[in-house]
């Protein structure tokens, strides 16, 4: 391949009732690194797409039987990620407007220069790749954000949205509102030792004094629910002369 050619086997489907043009496009795009398939009409195109959807379709608007606009509408609905370039001999702007409204990515009037059509097709493919990358990144970020709403405490998981604790078997473990508040505080501060004053200020909803041991009792109850061995805690550990620290798995 020469510089600027497609480095992967990008597939193109050419749909046109002119055999000479199909052959010409197949040869030209093939020489530039594309895997080209051809169809003489919409019926054959539908059959080809059913076997394997292409990366890009070049559709003639004016074909006998089902025209290119109808085929474009179906293709956009059935395979929205396929690039779509329309060809026409009509000079009326209405064809171009309708084609773009149906979801065509670009539009070329006949006759056209092969180099320009190739450049336009490559531009469409670049835009599609960029768009799909953005969508994929957004989906991954959303999935990651959703996943972070559940925090692992040993073999248990705390759902921060639903305020519920689940065991390793997926069954809900009963916890009080105060116990949830304490776990949520630890979830926000992994591997960070918290003293009793910090815990009382951020996860306690009533008055207290320096001799209040309710935090210790609450930690003890939670250990019975989340620790494999509450007598040798590995998740909610005691930090001597400080308080407690949440140690995530592998932390």
C-alpha positions in Angstrom: 0.0 0.0 0.0 1.0 3.6 -0.5 1.0 6.3 2.0 -2.5 7.2 3.3 -4.0 3.9 2.4 -6.2 1.9 4.8 -4.1 -0.3 7.0 -6.8 -2.7 7.9 -9.3 -4.6 5.8 -12.1 -2.0 5.9 -15.1 -3.4 4.1 -17.1 -1.3 1.5 -20.3 -2.3 -0.1 -21.0 -0.7 -3.5 -24.7 -0.7 -4.5 -25.3 0.5 -8.1 -27.1 -0.8 -11.1 -24.3 0.2 -13.5 -22.0 -2.8 -13.8 -19.1 -0.6 -15.2 -19.2 1.7 -12.2 -19.4 -1.2 -9.7 -16.3 -2.8 -11.4 -14.5 0.6 -11.5 -15.2 1.3 -7.8 -14.3 -2.2 -6.8 -11.0 -2.0 -8.6 -10.1 1.5 -7.4 -11.0 1.0 -3.7 -9.4 -2.5 -3.8 -6.1 -0.9 -4.9 -6.3 1.4 -1.9 -6.6 -1.4 0.6 -10.3 -1.8 1.0 -12.2 -5.1 0.9 -15.0 -4.4 -1.7 -18.3 -6.1 -2.2 -20.8 -5.1 -4.9 -24.5 -5.4 -5.4 -26.6 -4.4 -8.4 -29.8 -3.5 -6.5 -31.3 -3.2 -3.0 -32.4 -6.8 -2.8 -28.9 -8.1 -3.4 -27.5 -5.4 -1.0 -29.8 -6.6 1.8 -28.7 -10.2 1.2 -25.0 -9.1 1.3 -25.5 -7.1 4.5 -27.4 -10.0 6.1 -24.2 -12.1 5.7 -21.9 -9.4 7.1 -22.5 -5.6 7.6 -19.8 -3.5 5.9 -17.9 -0.6 7.5 -19.1 1.7 4.7 -21.9 1.5 2.1 -21.8 3.5 -1.2 -25.4 3.7 -2.4 -26.8 4.9 -5.7 -30.0 6.8 -5.2 -31.6 6.0 -8.5 -31.9 2.3 -9.0 -34.7 0.2 -10.5 -37.0 -1.5 -7.9 -36.2 -0.3 -4.4 -34.3 3.0 -4.6 -31.3 4.0 -2.7 -33.2 6.3 -0.3 -35.4 3.5 0.9 -32.3 1.2 1.2 -30.5 4.0 3.2 -33.4 4.3 5.6 -33.4 0.6 6.3 -29.6 0.5 6.6 -29.5 3.4 9.0 -32.2 1.8 11.2 -30.8 -1.8 11.1 -27.1 -1.0 11.2 -26.6 2.6 12.6 -22.8 2.2 12.8 -22.3 1.7 9.1 -20.9 4.7 7.2 -23.2 5.8 4.4 -22.3 7.7 1.2 -25.0 8.4 -1.4 -24.5 8.7 -5.2 -26.9 10.3 -7.6 -27.2 11.6 -11.1 -30.1 14.0 -10.1 -29.2 17.7 -9.9 -32.1 18.5 -7.6 -31.1 19.5 -4.1 -34.2 17.7 -2.7 -32.5 14.4 -3.2 -29.4 15.5 -1.3 -31.6 16.9 1.5 -33.7 13.8 1.8 -30.6 11.6 1.8 -28.9 13.5 4.6 -32.2 13.6 6.6 -32.3 9.8 6.3 -28.9 9.6 8.0 -26.4 9.7 5.1 -22.9 10.7 6.2 -22.0 12.3 2.8 -23.4 12.8 -0.7 -21.7 12.7 -4.1 -23.3 13.7 -7.4 -22.4 11.8 -10.6 -20.1 12.1 -12.4 -17.5 12.3 -9.7 -13.7 12.1 -9.4 -12.6 8.8 -7.8 -10.0 10.5 -5.7 -12.6 12.8 -4.2 -15.0 10.0 -3.5 -12.1 8.0 -1.8 -11.2 11.0 0.3 -14.8 11.6 1.4 -15.2 7.9 2.3 -12.1 8.0 4.4 -13.3 11.1 6.1 -16.6 9.4 6.9 -14.8 6.4 8.4 -12.5 8.6 10.5 -15.5 10.5 11.9 -17.3 7.2 12.7 -14.3 5.8 14.4 -13.9 8.9 16.5 -17.6 9.0 17.3 -17.6 5.3 18.3 -14.5 5.8 20.4 -16.2 8.6 22.3 -19.4 6.5 22.8 -17.3 3.6 24.0 -15.3 5.7 26.4 -18.5 7.3 27.7 -20.0 3.8 28.2 -16.9 2.6 30.0 -16.8 5.6 32.2 -20.5 5.1 33.1 -19.9 1.4 33.8 -16.9 2.3 36.0 -18.9 5.0 37.8 -21.7 2.5 38.4 -19.3 -0.1 39.6 -17.7 2.3 42.1 -21.1 2.8 43.7 -20.5 -0.6 45.3 -17.5 -0.9 47.6 -16.1 -4.2 48.7 -15.6 -4.8 52.4 -13.8 -8.2 52.4 -16.2 -10.6 50.7 -19.2 -8.2 51.2 -20.3 -5.3 49.1 -21.8 -2.0 50.3 -24.2 -0.4 47.8 -23.8 3.3 48.4 -26.9 4.3 46.4 -29.3 1.8 47.9 -27.7 1.9 51.4 -27.5 -1.9 51.6 -24.9 -4.5 52.4 -24.6 -7.7 50.5 -22.7 -10.9 51.5 -20.5 -13.0 49.2 -23.6 -15.1 48.3 -25.5 -12.0 47.1 -27.9 -12.0 50.0 -28.6 -8.8 51.9 -27.1 -8.4 55.3 -29.1 -6.4 57.7 -27.4 -3.2 58.9 -28.7 -0.2 60.8 -28.6 3.4 59.4 -25.7 4.1 61.9 -23.7 1.1 60.6 -24.2 2.2 57.0 -23.0 5.7 57.8 -19.9 4.2 59.4 -19.2 1.9 56.4 -19.8 4.8 54.0 -17.3 6.9 55.9 -14.7 4.1 55.7 -15.5 3.7 52.0 -14.7 7.3 51.4 -11.4 7.0 53.2 -9.7 3.7 52.3 -6.4 3.0 53.9 -6.7 6.2 56.0 -6.7 5.8 59.8 -9.6 7.6 61.3 -9.7 8.5 65.0 -12.8 8.5 67.1 -13.3 12.2 66.9 -13.3 12.1 63.1 -15.7 9.2 63.1 -18.0 10.8 65.7 -18.1 14.1 63.7 -18.8 12.5 60.3 -20.8 9.3 61.0 -22.6 10.0 64.3 -25.9 11.8 64.5 -26.3 12.6 68.2 -24.5 14.4 70.9 -21.4 12.6 72.4 -18.5 13.1 74.8 -15.0 12.0 74.8 -15.9 8.9 76.9 -18.5 7.7 74.4 -17.6 4.1 73.3 -20.5 3.6 70.9 -18.0 3.7 67.9 -16.2 0.7 69.3 -19.4 -1.2 69.7 -20.5 -0.4 66.2 -17.2 -1.5 64.7 -17.4 -4.7 66.7 -20.9 -5.4 65.3 -19.8 -4.7 61.8 -16.8 -7.0 62.1 -19.2 -9.8 62.9 -21.0 -9.1 59.6 -18.1 -8.5 57.2 -15.0 -10.2 58.6 -14.1 -13.8 57.9 -12.7 -14.0 61.5 -14.0 -11.1 63.6 -11.4 -11.8 66.3 -8.6 -11.2 63.7 -10.0 -8.4 61.5 -8.5 -7.9 58.1 -11.0 -5.3 56.7 -11.7 -2.9 59.6 -8.4 -2.9 61.5 -7.6 -1.3 64.8 -4.8 1.3 64.7 -3.3 1.5 68.2 -3.7 4.9 69.9 -5.6 6.2 66.9 -8.8 4.5 65.9 -9.7 2.3 62.9 -8.7 1.9 59.3 -10.5 0.3 56.4 -8.2 -1.9 54.3 -9.7 -2.9 50.9 -8.7 -6.2 49.4 -5.1 -6.0 48.3 -4.8 -2.7 50.1 
